[in-house]
């Protein structure tokens, strides 16, 4: 009987198939008008992309079904959560104020704003466990526009009672 290899005995060869390839098959994944900023979900089942100036589209890669998640005049900065269900994004409103939003891609109408401040919040990032949001914040003072600082926001209530050290 063959012995089943353990994780430790199997060498990671994930990049070899690309390094040894002589050619790749390339095909158009998203038909229609120009698409930009493609971002596959962590589980590889969905694709976010931008169409037009700022419309955010979700494509199911198995069925080809598409859903417009966001219609905007401005290009959103988007990141997937590790659960492949939620996204965080920053987008300018009509007063050029950027806030960070959390959206369940299965219920885009129920998106929730996580930051509400008259200054700019951008470049949202989630920790791998989804418990902490990190973003850039421009707290403008006279003459200090575009002076960004990194801010963190706990999204899990269990983190709120932790000390600064923790």
C-alpha positions as CSV (number, residue, x, y, z in Angstrom):
1,X,0.0,0.0,0.0
2,X,1.2,3.5,-0.9
3,X,1.8,5.8,2.0
4,X,-0.1,9.1,1.8
5,X,2.2,12.1,1.7
6,X,2.1,14.4,4.6
7,X,2.0,18.2,4.3
8,X,5.6,18.4,5.4
9,X,6.8,15.9,2.8
10,X,5.1,17.6,-0.2
11,X,7.3,20.4,-1.7
12,X,5.4,23.5,-2.7
13,X,5.6,23.5,-6.5
14,X,2.9,26.0,-7.3
15,X,5.1,28.3,-9.4
16,X,6.7,25.6,-11.5
17,X,3.8,25.2,-13.9
18,X,4.2,28.9,-14.9
19,X,8.0,28.9,-15.0
20,X,8.1,25.8,-17.3
21,X,5.2,26.8,-19.5
22,X,5.9,27.5,-23.1
23,X,2.6,29.3,-23.7
24,X,-0.5,30.4,-21.9
25,X,-4.1,30.3,-23.2
26,X,-5.5,33.8,-23.0
27,X,-9.2,34.6,-23.4
28,X,-11.5,37.5,-22.7
29,X,-13.2,36.9,-19.4
30,X,-15.5,40.0,-19.3
31,X,-17.2,40.8,-22.6
32,X,-18.7,44.1,-23.5
33,X,-17.6,47.7,-22.7
34,X,-14.1,48.2,-21.3
35,X,-13.5,46.9,-17.9
36,X,-10.7,47.8,-15.5
37,X,-9.2,47.2,-12.1
38,X,-10.1,43.4,-11.9
39,X,-9.9,41.9,-8.4
40,X,-10.7,38.1,-7.9
41,X,-12.3,37.1,-4.7
42,X,-10.0,35.2,-2.2
43,X,-11.9,32.0,-3.0
44,X,-11.6,32.5,-6.7
45,X,-15.3,32.2,-7.4
46,X,-16.1,35.9,-8.1
47,X,-14.5,38.9,-9.8
48,X,-14.9,42.5,-9.0
49,X,-14.1,45.0,-11.7
50,X,-14.8,48.6,-12.6
51,X,-16.8,49.6,-15.7
52,X,-16.9,53.1,-16.9
53,X,-15.8,55.9,-14.6
54,X,-16.7,54.3,-11.3
55,X,-19.3,51.5,-11.6
56,X,-18.4,48.5,-9.5
57,X,-19.5,45.1,-11.0
58,X,-19.5,41.7,-9.4
59,X,-19.2,38.7,-11.8
60,X,-19.9,35.1,-10.8
61,X,-17.1,33.3,-12.6
62,X,-19.0,30.0,-12.8
63,X,-22.3,31.3,-14.2
64,X,-21.2,34.6,-15.8
65,X,-24.0,36.4,-13.9
66,X,-23.2,40.1,-13.2
67,X,-24.5,42.4,-10.5
68,X,-23.9,46.2,-10.3
69,X,-22.8,46.7,-6.7
70,X,-22.1,50.5,-6.9
71,X,-22.9,53.2,-9.4
72,X,-20.5,56.1,-9.0
73,X,-18.9,59.1,-10.8
74,X,-15.6,58.3,-9.0
75,X,-13.5,55.2,-9.1
76,X,-13.8,53.3,-5.8
77,X,-10.8,51.9,-3.9
78,X,-11.9,48.3,-3.1
79,X,-10.6,45.3,-1.1
80,X,-12.1,41.9,-0.5
81,X,-12.6,40.6,3.0
82,X,-11.1,37.1,3.4
83,X,-14.6,35.6,3.5
84,X,-15.1,36.4,-0.2
85,X,-18.5,37.8,0.7
86,X,-17.8,41.3,2.0
87,X,-15.9,44.2,0.5
88,X,-14.6,47.5,2.0
89,X,-14.3,50.5,-0.3
90,X,-13.7,54.2,-0.3
91,X,-15.4,56.5,-2.8
92,X,-15.9,60.2,-3.2
93,X,-19.3,61.7,-2.8
94,X,-20.5,64.7,-4.7
95,X,-18.8,67.0,-2.1
96,X,-15.5,65.3,-2.7
97,X,-15.6,63.6,0.7
98,X,-14.3,60.1,0.9
99,X,-15.7,57.7,3.5
100,X,-15.0,53.9,4.0
101,X,-18.0,51.6,3.4
102,X,-18.6,47.9,4.2
103,X,-20.8,46.0,1.8
104,X,-22.2,42.5,1.8
105,X,-21.9,41.6,-1.9
106,X,-25.1,39.6,-1.6
107,X,-27.0,42.6,-0.4
108,X,-25.4,45.7,-1.9
109,X,-28.2,48.1,-1.0
110,X,-27.4,47.6,2.7
111,X,-23.9,49.0,2.5
112,X,-22.8,50.6,5.8
113,X,-20.5,53.6,6.2
114,X,-17.8,52.9,8.7
115,X,-16.3,56.4,8.7
116,X,-18.2,59.7,8.8
117,X,-15.8,62.6,8.9
118,X,-15.6,65.6,6.6
119,X,-12.0,64.8,5.7
120,X,-10.7,62.1,3.3
121,X,-10.6,58.4,4.2
122,X,-9.0,56.2,1.6
123,X,-7.0,53.0,0.9
124,X,-9.1,50.7,3.1
125,X,-7.5,47.4,4.2
126,X,-8.9,44.6,6.4
127,X,-6.9,42.3,8.7
128,X,-6.9,38.7,7.5
129,X,-9.4,37.8,10.3
130,X,-11.6,40.8,9.3
131,X,-11.5,42.2,12.9
132,X,-9.6,45.4,12.1
133,X,-10.0,48.0,9.4
134,X,-6.9,50.1,8.5
135,X,-7.1,53.2,6.3
136,X,-5.4,56.5,5.4
137,X,-7.0,59.6,6.9
138,X,-6.3,63.2,5.9
139,X,-7.1,65.4,8.9
140,X,-6.5,68.6,7.2
141,X,-5.1,71.6,9.0
142,X,-4.5,74.9,7.2
143,X,-1.8,74.2,4.6
144,X,-1.5,70.4,5.4
145,X,-3.7,68.9,2.7
146,X,-2.8,65.4,1.7
147,X,-1.0,64.8,4.9
148,X,-2.2,61.2,5.5
149,X,-1.9,59.2,8.7
150,X,-2.7,55.5,9.2
151,X,-5.7,54.8,11.3
152,X,-7.1,51.6,12.7
153,X,-10.7,50.8,13.6
154,X,-11.7,47.6,15.4
155,X,-14.7,46.0,13.7
156,X,-15.1,43.2,16.3
157,X,-16.6,44.3,19.6
158,X,-14.3,41.9,21.5
159,X,-11.4,44.1,20.6
160,X,-12.8,47.3,22.2
161,X,-11.9,46.4,25.7
162,X,-8.3,45.5,24.9
163,X,-5.5,47.7,26.2
164,X,-3.3,49.7,23.7
165,X,-0.5,47.1,24.2
166,X,-2.8,44.2,23.4
